[in-house]
Amino acid sequence: MALVRPFRALRPDPARAAAVASVPYDVCDTEEARALAEGNPDSFLHVVRAEIDMPPGTDPHSPEVYAKGREALEALQARGVLVREERPCLYVYELVWKEHAQVGVVGAYSVDEYERGDIVRHEHTRPDKEEDRTQHVLALSAQTGPVFLTHRPSPAVSAAVAAVREQPPLFDFLAPDGVRHRLWRADAPGALVDAFAGVHPLYIADGHHRSAAAANVRRRRAASGELSPEDPSQHFLAVAFPADQVRILPYNRLVHDLGGRTPATFLEELAQRFPLEESGRAEPASEREVCVYAEGAWRSLVLAPKADDPVSRLAPQMLQDHVLGPLLGIEDPRRDRRLSFVGGIRGTAELERRVAAGDALVAFSLPAVTPEQLLAVSDAGASMPPKSTWFEPKLRSGLFVYPL
């Protein structure tokens, strides 16, 4: 069973929701965040990227930045921009982008279930990123960014969600990126709690470092003797969406150094190993096809998995196993500076632009990992290759905060 707990959220006054809502902290750098928040004192970026209100060059991971974030959170409350719910609630959160819609349940999910593996992971975390999120939560005494969970479709959850959506939404606004956000408050959340009791397991789609940080915070409270069964740190802020509503875009690759080869000689070597079609196609037509951009043209090749397991069947892993590793010697794609990644939201035109500008020598356009593939990898207890999934649309930050 999946435990979801109502909580007394900090959330915007409805009239200010559009101004408060911000992109997540990890999809923009400091200068992008500063530009996005310019002229908007209500932007939640002042909380999650607080270095934008400090001198240029300030270390975003310094204690002073975390303290500045707490100051910004308190200021939003003092000005009435953020208000505290009078009683514990759950929420239903809908995002609509172009023709795609997804509807999830916002609540406090169990750290116990996360640590037992009943909330399943598919990604290794980096200690430095874990510690950054841990320090942010400790400094603010709040979880400010939701974890993105998914689960196999549940008729009971769908029915409970539909009942909540029969009332008018608390928020309804169009963000600058064209995504419509609507939030309903479930004042009587019992039906949703009961429905989730029949869901097992939950999966982390996005937010591995945030969920790990939540577990770290609970562990530190326990070590200090401050932890009680009702302590809010027993849970973490998340939104759970049915897997059949999750939209995943590809994470494409750029190669900046071909090990002394020219793009032309690299293509010749590639063609000696695989049938290389001059298709002119920038986007793969199947789960095993990869499109290659070099010398001003798109080509395509079809790869085969090296083994019969869920990870080996993923296009990012097949590219690594057949091309990046054996041909180019890129054995650690997470750290090798010859390789970089471009989220699919930027499109294949961005790959062409970067190659044409000389920033990269070759680009690879990959098929998107499917939600079914992600769940299969998770069920196998395996980890996804680095930078395999780009979830879109992104959950906005600041619409619900979990105070500790």
C-alpha positions as CSV (number, residue, x, y, z in Angstrom):
1,M,0.0,0.0,0.0
2,A,1.1,3.6,-0.6
3,L,0.7,6.0,2.3
4,V,-0.2,9.6,1.4
5,R,-0.7,12.0,4.3
6,P,-2.6,15.3,4.2
7,F,-0.6,18.3,5.3
8,R,-1.0,22.0,6.2
9,A,0.6,23.5,3.2
10,L,2.1,26.9,2.7
11,R,0.6,28.0,-0.7
12,P,0.0,31.3,-2.6
13,D,-3.0,33.5,-2.2
14,P,-4.9,32.5,-5.3
15,A,-4.5,36.0,-6.8
16,R,-0.7,35.7,-6.5
17,A,-0.2,32.1,-7.7
18,A,0.9,32.9,-11.2
19,A,3.5,35.4,-9.9
20,V,4.8,33.0,-7.3
21,A,5.1,29.9,-9.4
22,S,8.6,29.3,-10.7
23,V,10.5,26.8,-12.7
24,P,12.3,24.2,-10.6
25,Y,15.7,25.2,-9.1
26,D,17.6,22.7,-11.2
27,V,16.4,23.7,-14.7
28,C,18.1,27.1,-14.7
29,D,21.4,28.5,-13.7
30,T,21.9,31.6,-11.6
31,E,21.8,34.1,-14.4
32,E,18.8,32.5,-16.0
33,A,17.0,32.5,-12.6
34,R,18.0,36.2,-12.1
35,A,16.5,37.1,-15.4
36,L,13.3,35.1,-14.8
37,A,12.7,36.7,-11.4
38,E,13.6,40.3,-12.5
39,G,10.9,42.8,-11.4
40,N,8.9,40.1,-9.6
41,P,9.5,40.1,-5.8
42,D,6.9,37.3,-5.5
43,S,8.8,34.8,-7.6
44,F,9.6,31.6,-5.7
45,L,13.1,31.7,-7.4
46,H,14.0,34.1,-4.5
47,V,13.6,31.1,-2.3
48,V,15.0,28.3,-4.3
49,R,17.8,30.3,-6.1
50,A,18.4,32.8,-3.4
51,E,21.9,33.6,-4.8
52,I,20.1,35.9,-7.3
53,D,19.6,38.4,-4.5
54,M,23.3,38.3,-3.5
55,P,26.4,39.8,-5.1
56,P,27.5,38.2,-8.4
57,G,29.9,35.3,-7.9
58,T,28.3,34.2,-4.6
59,D,28.6,30.4,-4.1
60,P,25.0,29.1,-4.5
61,H,25.8,26.3,-1.9
62,S,27.0,28.6,0.8
63,P,25.3,28.9,4.2
64,E,24.6,32.5,3.4
65,V,22.5,31.5,0.4
66,Y,20.5,29.0,2.3
67,A,19.8,31.7,5.0
68,K,18.8,34.1,2.3
69,G,16.3,31.6,1.0
70,R,14.8,31.3,4.4
71,E,14.6,35.0,4.7
72,A,12.8,35.1,1.3
73,L,10.3,32.4,2.4
74,E,9.5,34.3,5.6
75,A,9.1,37.6,3.6
76,L,6.5,36.0,1.3
77,Q,4.6,34.9,4.4
78,A,4.9,38.2,6.1
79,R,3.5,40.0,3.0
80,G,0.6,37.6,2.7
81,V,1.8,36.2,-0.6
82,L,2.0,32.7,0.9
83,V,-0.6,31.6,3.4
84,R,-0.8,28.5,5.7
85,E,-3.7,26.2,5.4
86,E,-5.9,26.0,8.5
87,R,-6.1,22.2,8.3
88,P,-4.3,19.3,6.6
89,C,-5.4,18.8,3.0
90,L,-4.4,17.0,-0.1
91,Y,-4.4,18.6,-3.6
92,V,-5.1,17.6,-7.1
93,Y,-2.7,19.2,-9.6
94,E,-3.2,19.3,-13.3
95,L,-0.7,20.4,-16.0
96,V,-1.8,20.9,-19.6
97,W,0.8,21.5,-22.3
98,K,-0.3,21.6,-25.9
99,E,-2.4,18.4,-26.3
100,H,-1.0,16.7,-23.3
101,A,-2.6,16.7,-19.8
102,Q,-1.5,15.0,-16.6
103,V,-3.3,15.0,-13.2
104,G,-1.6,14.0,-10.0
105,V,-2.1,14.0,-6.2
106,V,-0.1,16.3,-4.0
107,G,0.6,15.1,-0.5
108,A,3.2,14.0,2.0
109,Y,4.5,10.6,1.1
110,S,6.3,8.2,3.4
111,V,10.1,8.3,4.1
112,D,9.8,4.8,5.5
113,E,8.4,3.5,2.2
114,Y,11.2,5.3,0.4
115,E,13.9,3.7,2.6
116,R,12.3,0.3,2.3
117,G,12.2,0.4,-1.4
118,D,8.4,0.6,-1.7
119,I,9.0,3.9,-3.4
120,V,11.2,2.6,-6.1
121,R,14.3,4.5,-7.5
122,H,16.0,4.2,-10.8
123,E,18.9,6.6,-10.4
124,H,22.0,6.9,-8.4
125,T,22.4,10.2,-6.4
126,R,25.5,12.3,-6.0
127,P,26.5,13.1,-2.4
128,D,27.2,16.8,-3.2
129,K,23.7,17.3,-4.7
130,E,22.1,15.4,-1.8
131,E,23.9,17.6,0.7
132,D,22.8,20.8,-1.1
133,R,19.1,19.8,-0.9
134,T,19.6,18.6,2.7
135,Q,21.1,21.9,3.8
136,H,18.3,23.8,1.9
137,V,15.6,21.9,3.7
138,L,17.3,22.3,7.1
139,A,17.9,26.0,6.7
140,L,14.3,26.7,5.6
141,S,12.7,24.1,7.8
142,A,10.6,23.3,4.8
143,Q,10.6,21.2,1.7
144,T,10.1,23.6,-1.2
145,G,10.3,21.4,-4.3
146,P,8.0,18.4,-4.9
147,V,9.3,15.0,-5.9
148,F,7.7,13.7,-9.1
149,L,6.3,10.2,-8.4
150,T,4.4,7.9,-10.8
151,H,2.4,4.7,-10.4
152,R,0.5,2.3,-12.5
153,P,-3.0,3.5,-13.3
154,S,-5.6,2.9,-10.5
155,P,-9.3,3.2,-11.1
156,A,-9.9,4.0,-7.5
157,V,-7.4,6.9,-7.6
158,S,-8.9,8.1,-10.8
159,A,-12.4,8.1,-9.3
160,A,-11.2,10.0,-6.2
161,V,-9.4,12.5,-8.3
162,A,-12.4,13.1,-10.5
163,A,-14.6,13.8,-7.5
164,V,-12.2,16.5,-6.2
165,R,-12.1,18.1,-9.7
166,E,-15.9,18.6,-9.6
167,Q,-15.4,21.7,-7.5
168,P,-13.8,25.0,-8.8
169,P,-10.0,25.0,-8.7
170,L,-8.0,27.0,-6.2
171,F,-5.6,28.1,-8.9
172,D,-5.9,28.3,-12.6
173,F,-3.3,30.1,-14.6
174,L,-1.2,30.0,-17.8
175,A,2.6,30.1,-17.2
176,P,4.9,32.0,-19.5
177,D,6.0,28.7,-21.1
178,G,2.5,28.0,-22.2
179,V,1.7,25.3,-19.6
180,R,-1.7,25.7,-17.8
181,H,-1.6,24.9,-14.1
182,R,-4.7,24.1,-12.1
183,L,-4.9,23.1,-8.4
184,W,-7.8,21.8,-6.5
185,R,-7.9,21.4,-2.7
186,A,-9.3,18.2,-1.3
187,D,-10.8,19.4,2.0
188,A,-12.1,15.9,2.8
189,P,-9.0,13.9,1.7
190,G,-10.1,10.5,3.0
191,A,-11.2,9.1,-0.3
192,L,-7.8,9.9,-1.8
193,V,-6.0,8.4,1.2
194,D,-8.1,5.2,0.9
195,A,-7.5,5.0,-2.9
196,F,-3.8,5.1,-2.5
197,A,-3.9,2.3,0.0
198,G,-4.4,0.0,-3.1
199,V,-1.4,1.4,-5.0
200,H,1.9,-0.4,-4.9
201,P,4.6,0.5,-5.6
202,L,5.2,4.1,-6.2
203,Y,8.1,5.1,-8.5
204,I,10.4,8.1,-8.5
205,A,10.2,9.7,-11.9
206,D,12.1,12.9,-11.1
207,G,13.5,14.2,-7.8
208,H,15.9,11.5,-6.6
209,H,18.1,14.1,-4.8
210,R,15.1,15.7,-3.1
211,S,13.8,12.4,-1.8
212,A,17.3,11.4,-0.6
213,A,17.5,14.8,1.1
214,A,14.2,14.2,2.9
215,A,15.6,10.9,4.2
216,N,18.8,12.7,5.3
217,V,16.8,15.3,7.2
218,R,14.8,12.7,9.1
219,R,18.0,10.7,9.9
220,R,19.6,13.9,11.4
221,R,16.5,14.7,13.4
222,A,16.5,11.2,14.8
223,A,20.2,11.4,15.7
224,S,19.6,14.6,17.6
225,G,16.7,13.0,19.6
226,E,14.1,15.4,18.1
227,L,12.1,12.8,16.1
228,S,8.6,11.8,17.1
229,P,6.2,9.6,15.2
230,E,4.2,12.6,14.1
231,D,7.3,14.6,13.1
232,P,6.7,16.1,9.6
233,S,10.1,14.9,8.5
234,Q,8.6,11.4,8.5
235,H,7.2,12.3,5.1
236,F,8.2,14.2,2.0
237,L,6.5,16.5,-0.5
238,A,5.6,14.8,-3.8
239,V,3.0,14.6,-6.6
240,A,2.0,11.2,-7.8
241,F,0.8,10.8,-11.5
242,P,-0.5,7.8,-13.3
243,A,2.2,6.4,-15.5
244,D,0.0,6.5,-18.6
245,Q,-0.1,10.3,-18.3
246,V,3.6,10.9,-17.8
247,R,5.3,12.5,-20.8
248,I,9.0,11.8,-21.3
249,L,11.1,13.6,-23.9
250,P,14.5,12.3,-25.1
251,Y,17.8,13.4,-23.7
252,N,20.1,13.9,-26.7
253,R,23.9,13.8,-26.9
254,L,26.6,16.1,-28.3
255,V,30.2,14.9,-28.8
256,H,32.8,17.7,-28.6
257,D,36.0,15.6,-29.3
258,L,36.2,12.6,-31.6
259,G,39.6,11.5,-30.4
260,G,41.5,13.0,-33.3
261,R,39.0,12.0,-36.0
262,T,37.3,14.4,-38.3
263,P,33.5,14.1,-38.5
264,A,33.9,12.6,-42.0
265,T,36.3,9.9,-40.8
266,F,34.1,9.2,-37.8
267,L,31.1,8.7,-40.1
268,E,33.2,6.3,-42.3
269,E,34.2,4.3,-39.2
270,L,30.6,4.2,-38.0
271,A,29.4,3.0,-41.4
272,Q,31.9,0.1,-41.3
273,R,30.2,-1.2,-38.2
274,F,26.5,-0.4,-38.9
275,P,24.3,0.2,-41.9
276,L,24.2,4.0,-41.9
277,E,21.3,5.4,-43.8
278,E,21.3,9.0,-45.2
279,S,17.7,9.4,-44.1
280,G,17.6,13.2,-43.5
281,R,15.5,12.3,-40.5
282,A,16.3,14.2,-37.3
283,E,14.0,12.2,-35.0
284,P,14.2,8.4,-34.6
285,A,11.3,6.3,-36.0
286,S,11.7,3.4,-33.5
287,E,13.0,2.6,-30.1
288,R,16.2,1.2,-31.5
289,E,17.0,3.9,-34.1
290,V,19.5,6.7,-33.4
291,C,19.8,9.7,-35.7
292,V,23.3,11.2,-36.2
293,Y,24.0,14.8,-37.3
294,A,27.4,15.6,-38.8
295,E,28.8,17.3,-41.9
296,G,25.5,19.2,-42.3
297,A,23.2,16.2,-42.7
298,W,21.2,13.7,-40.7
299,R,21.8,10.0,-40.9
300,S,20.3,7.1,-39.0
301,L,21.3,3.7,-37.7
302,V,19.6,0.9,-35.9
303,L,21.2,-0.6,-32.8
304,A,20.6,-3.9,-31.0
305,P,20.7,-4.4,-27.2
306,K,23.8,-6.2,-25.9
307,A,21.8,-8.2,-23.4
308,D,18.2,-9.1,-22.7
309,D,17.5,-6.8,-19.8
310,P,15.6,-3.6,-19.3
311,V,18.6,-1.3,-19.2
312,S,20.4,-2.8,-22.3
313,R,17.2,-2.2,-24.3
314,L,17.2,1.5,-23.8
315,A,18.5,3.7,-26.6
316,P,20.9,5.7,-24.4
317,Q,22.5,2.5,-23.2
318,M,22.7,1.0,-26.7
319,L,24.4,4.1,-28.0
320,Q,26.9,3.9,-25.1
321,D,27.5,0.1,-25.6
322,H,28.0,0.3,-29.4
323,V,29.3,3.8,-30.1
324,L,30.3,6.1,-27.3
325,G,32.3,3.5,-25.4
326,P,34.0,1.3,-28.0
327,L,34.5,3.8,-30.8
328,L,35.2,7.0,-28.8
329,G,36.4,5.7,-25.5
330,I,33.8,7.6,-23.5
331,E,33.5,5.1,-20.7
332,D,31.9,7.4,-18.1
333,P,29.2,9.5,-19.8
334,R,28.3,11.2,-16.5
335,R,31.8,12.8,-16.1
336,D,33.5,12.7,-19.5
337,R,33.8,16.3,-20.7
338,R,33.8,15.2,-24.3
339,L,30.1,14.5,-24.0
340,S,27.2,16.8,-23.1
341,F,23.4,16.5,-23.0
342,V,20.6,18.5,-24.5
343,G,17.0,18.0,-23.2
344,G,14.5,17.2,-25.8
345,I,12.4,20.3,-25.1
346,R,15.1,22.2,-27.0
347,G,14.4,20.2,-30.1
348,T,16.8,18.8,-32.8
349,A,17.3,22.3,-34.2
350,E,19.4,23.0,-31.1
351,L,21.6,20.0,-32.0
352,E,22.1,21.4,-35.5
353,R,22.8,24.8,-34.2
354,R,25.5,23.6,-31.7
355,V,27.2,21.6,-34.4
356,A,27.1,24.4,-36.9
357,A,28.5,26.8,-34.4
358,G,31.5,24.5,-33.8
359,D,30.5,23.8,-30.2
360,A,30.2,20.1,-31.0
361,L,31.4,17.8,-33.8
362,V,28.6,15.3,-33.9
363,A,25.1,15.1,-32.4
364,F,22.9,12.1,-31.6
365,S,19.1,12.4,-31.5
366,L,17.6,9.5,-29.4
367,P,14.1,8.1,-29.1
368,A,12.4,9.0,-25.8
369,V,12.4,6.4,-23.1
370,T,8.8,5.3,-22.5
371,P,7.1,5.3,-19.1
372,E,6.8,1.5,-19.4
373,Q,10.6,1.2,-19.9
374,L,11.2,3.4,-16.9
375,L,9.0,1.2,-14.7
376,A,10.7,-2.0,-16.0
377,V,14.1,-0.7,-15.1
378,S,12.8,0.3,-11.7
379,D,11.2,-3.1,-11.1
380,A,14.4,-4.8,-12.0
381,G,16.2,-2.9,-9.3
382,A,18.5,-1.3,-11.9
383,S,19.6,2.2,-12.7
384,M,18.9,4.3,-15.8
385,P,21.9,5.5,-17.8
386,P,22.8,9.1,-17.0
387,K,20.6,11.7,-18.5
388,S,18.0,9.3,-20.0
389,T,14.7,11.1,-19.3
390,W,13.5,14.7,-19.6
391,F,10.0,15.1,-18.1
392,E,7.8,17.7,-19.6
393,P,5.8,19.7,-18.5
394,K,7.8,20.6,-15.4
395,L,6.1,20.9,-12.0
396,R,6.1,24.5,-10.9
397,S,7.7,25.4,-7.5
398,G,6.0,27.5,-4.9
399,L,2.5,26.3,-5.4
400,F,2.7,24.1,-2.3
401,V,5.4,24.1,0.4
402,Y,5.7,21.4,3.1
403,P,6.7,23.1,6.4
404,L,8.7,21.0,8.9
